[in-house]
């Protein structure tokens, strides 16, 4: 296959060679000596995963758990939150559909309520409205995304964290699109839980995710326990681990976990502040170049200068899927963001938009290829 311009990093970024070599090397070891035996031989490197991720997030190793996906990690965190009848859960307009469904399902099961905090004029969560909602009482959980999957905005999570900590309200942060794209420090954010995937901006393998659970956070047991997360003590009784690994399962991809550790080390070595600056700059360059094309509309929101590398646009008269397929034929990878994945953010939006997501390894020349291909298809 010829080289392609990869601008689908919000879906799955390109793995560094070091990550690929780690994953493939362990799989080959499993093929030679057996899966259990290979895991035993890699035990020290597996333990290193927790240190690597903790260093990247400003956490402690005992606050980190490995998961099969960010969705799995998010569900496990939510399942440990002690919701009851009449409790309130606050979330955002831009929440991802999987999160929205999870919140509604958990609330319905116990008679709690999910309330959507409005956006401000820039399109990010209205912190003033959030503060008023918190002060009304009865809020057990604030669950929101750092960067939504579809429109470039970056929510002011550090301000949200301060409000939650001051009131003793649990804060669950979906950082799927931000870990690996910007510097994320859990102490600075002030969250109790953070979930992220390996495959997006962190450049790890698919089928991997991570969960940060703040030490000492007061929640219930995980929804699921096994011999990895708990210990059978007899007489129909068990003891759940005290650290974040209480959310883990015994069976997992050891190769994937090792690859994710290498991806975390790789990102840390690059320096996340520098990565974030470059990604944000490339995103704004792409918005500017697309925005001047006749018939092209950029749909991104958020504060200018504080937006992510996720750029969404539409082309007048043709569907987003047609644009995606046409760009694929031109050697450019993009994806399509659909309204049904955006839960509460439907009004005024088309059913689908093209999503082009940049990463630090992309170049201005690659952006020019995308813009030129779009211009050719709109007749410019």
N, C-alpha and C positions, 0 to 999 in steps of 0.2 A: 504494500500500500504506500502511495506517495505521502510525503509530509503534508500535514494539514495545519491550518490556522485553528488553534483550539481556544475557543471563546465560550466554553461551556463549563467553566470552573465552579460555578454554583451548583452544577449537577455532579460532576466528578472531575477533579483536576488531574493533571498528569503526574504520575508518581516519579520521584527522583530515582536514578539508577540504584542508589544505596538501598532504597526501600524494596525495590523489585528483587534485588539480590538477596536481601534478608529473607523475604517471603519464600522465594523459589529455593534458596539454600536449605531452609528448614523443611520444606515439603520433600526435597530430595533425601534429606536425612531420615524423615519418617518412612520414605519408601525403602530405605536401606535397612533400618534397624527396628522400625515399628513406632507407632504414634506415642505410646506411653513412654517408651524408652527415649525417644527423641526429646520429649518434653522434660524428662528428668535430666538429660544432658544439657538442656537449655535453661535450666532452672534459674541460674544467676541472671541471665539476660531477661527472662520473664519478670523477675523481681525488679529489674532495672526499669521496666515499663512505668511503674508507679513513681519512681524518682524522676524519670524523664518528663512525664506529663505534669507532675507537681511543679517542677521547675518552670515549665512553660506557663503555667497558670498562676504562679505565686502561691501555691498551696503546699500542703504537707503530703508525703506519700500515703499516709494512712487515710487521707481524705479522697483518694482516687480509686475508682473501680473501672474495670473493663466491661464493655457491653458489646453485644452483637450488632447494635445500631444505635443511633441517637434516639430513635423512636422508642426502642426498648428501654433505654436508660431513662428517658423522660417518663414513660409509663410507670416504671418502677419507683421513681421519685414521687410522682403524684400518688401512687398507691399507698405510700407510707404516711401521707398527710392525714391527720385525724379530723376528717370532716364529719359534721353532724347536721341534724335538721335545723334549718334557719341560718346556717353559716353562709357567709358571702365569699365568693371567689371573684377577684378582679382580673380582667385580661384586656387585650388591646384590639383595636379595629383590624389591625394587619396580621392577626394570628393565623398560623398555618392550619389547614383543615384537620390534620391528624390531631393536633393539640386541641383544637376546638371540640372535636368529637370526644376526645378523652375527658376534657373538663365537663362537658354536658353529661356524659355517661356517669362519671363519678358523682356529680352533684345530684342527678336524678335518683341515684341509688339510695341516698340518705336524706333527701329533701332539702339539700342546700341550693343556693342560687348562683348562677354565673352572670356577672354584670360586665358589660363592655364599656371601658373608659374611652371617651371620645378623643380624637386627635386635636392638636392645635392647628394654627394657620399654616404651619410648615409641613403638616402631615405626620409629625411624630406624636407619641402619646402625650396628652395634655397633663403635665405634672401637677398643675394647680387643681384640675378636676380629680386627679388621682388622690391628691392630699385630702380634698373634701370628702371623697368617697371613703377613705380610710378613717377620717375623723367621725364619720357617721356611725362607726362601730360595727362589730360583728364580722369583720373581715379576718379570715383565717389564712388566706393565701393570695398572693399576687403572682400570676403566671404570665410572662410576656416574652417576646422574642427580642433579641438584640438587633438583628438585621433580618427583616422579612425576606422571603424567597423571591419577591417579585417586583420591587419598585425602588430600590436604591436608598431608602431611608435608613437612618441609624437612630435607634431609640436612646434617650438619655438615661441609660441604665444606672449610672452611678447616683444620679439624683433620686431615682426610684429606690435604690438600695438604701440610701440614707433615710428616706421616709419610712421604709419597712422596718429597719432596725430600730428606729426611734420609737416605734409602736409595737414592737415584738411580733410582727406579722411575717410569716414565712414568705420567702421570695424564691421562685423557681424560674431560672433563666434558660431559654432556648438559645444557645450560642452556636447553632449549626453552621451559620454562614460567617460568623465572626472569628472563631478560633482558627488561626492560620492566616487570617486576612489582616487583623489588627492586633495590637497588644491588649490582651484580656487578663486582668489581674483580679482574682476573686475577692481579695481583701478590699481593693479599691472599689469594686462593683458592689460589694456588700450582700451578695446572694447567699442563700442557704444551700441551694442546689444549682448546678450548671450541667447542661448536657450538650454534647457535640458529637459530630460524626468524623470518621477518619477520611472519607473519600472526597470531601469538598476541598476547601482552601488549605487544609492541613496536609494534603497530598499523600494521605495514607491509603491503605487498601480498602476495597469495598468489604462490607460485612464486618466493619469494626466501628466502635463508638466508645465514648467515655462518659463517666459520671463523676462530678465533684459533689461531695456531701460534706458540708462544714462539720468539723469535729464538735461534738456537743449539741448538735441540732436536735431538738426535742420532737421526734416524730414516732409513729408506730412502727410495727414490723413491716418488712417488705411484703408485697402481696404473695410472693412465691419464695419459698426457702428450699434449700437442698443441702447436700453434704459439703458444699463449698461455703455457703453462706451461714450455716448453722451446724451445731453439734448435737447429736442425739444423746441424751443423758439418761434415758430409760424411763420406765413407768409412764409411758405416753407423754414424755416431756422432751423438750429440746432447748438449746441455748443459742440465740442469734449472736453473731459476731458484733463487736462494738464499733468496728471501723467501717469504712465505706464498702469494704468487700462483702458486707452483708447483702449487697445488691447483686453480687455476681452469681453465675451458674458454674457448675463444675465443667460442663462440656462447652468448649469454645474452640475457635481456630487459634492454636498456639502460633502458627505462622503469621496470622493476621495481627495478633497482639504484639509479636516481635517487630513486625513491619510498622505498626503504629508508633511504637517506641522510637524507631529510627526516624520516622517522619517528625515526631515531636522534637527530637534532638536537632534535626536538620533545620526546622523552623527557628528554634532557639538560637542556633549558631548564626543564622542570617541576621537576626535582630528584628523583632516584630515591629518596632517603631518605624524602621526603614521600609519594611515590607508594606506596612499600612500606608505610609506616605506615597509610595510608588503606585499601589493599587488605586488609591483615591485619585491620584493625578491622572492615571490612564483612564479611569472611569469618566472623569470630567472632560478629557480630550475627546473620548468617543461620543459623549452626549453632545458636545459642541459640534462635532463634524456631522453627526446624524441629523441634528436639529436644523441645519441650514438646507437640507435636501427638500425640494418640493414634494409634497405628498407624504412626508415622513413625520410622525409625531412621537416625541419622547414622552413617556408617561411617568417618569420618576418623580418622587417627592422627597421631602427631607430638606434640611438646611444646606444651602450651597456652601461648599467647603467642608461639609461633614457627612457627605454621602458615601455609600459603599461602592464597590466595583461591579455591582449588579445593575445593568442598564437595560431598560425595557422600552420597546418602541413598536409602532405599527406602521404599515404602508397602506395608504389609501387605496381602496378598491380590491385588495387581495387579502386573503387570510394569513394568519401567522404561520400556520403549518405549511402553506405553499411557500412562504418566504424561507422558512427553515429548510425545506427540501431543496429549494433552488440554491440556497447558499451552500448546502452540503455538496451539491454537484459542482460548485465552484471551489470546493476544498476548504470551506469554512464551517466549523462546528459551532452551532448555537442551539438553543432549545426554545420551547414554548411554555409560557406561564399562562395557566388557564384560571378563569374566574372561580371555578369550583374548588380550587386549592387555597382560596383567600378568605373563606368563611364569611366574615361580616363586612368585607370591603367590596361591595358589588356595585354600588350606585355610580353611574357615570363612566364605568369602565367597559371596554369591549370584552367579548367572551374570551378572547385570547390575544396575547401580545408576544412578540419575539423577545427572548431574553438572551442578551450577550453579556457574559460575565468575564471580566479580565482578571489576570493574575500578574504577579511581578515579573514572570518570565516572558510575558507578551511584550511586543515591541510596537512602536508607532507605525512601522511598516506593515505589521499585521493588521492593525486597526484600519490602515488605509486600504488593505485588501478587502476587508469587510465593507467599508463605506463605498468603495468603488463597485463592489458586487451589488450592493443595494441600489446605488445610483443607476447602474446599468439596467436593473430590473424595473425601475420607475421611469426610465426614459430620460435621464438627465445627461 
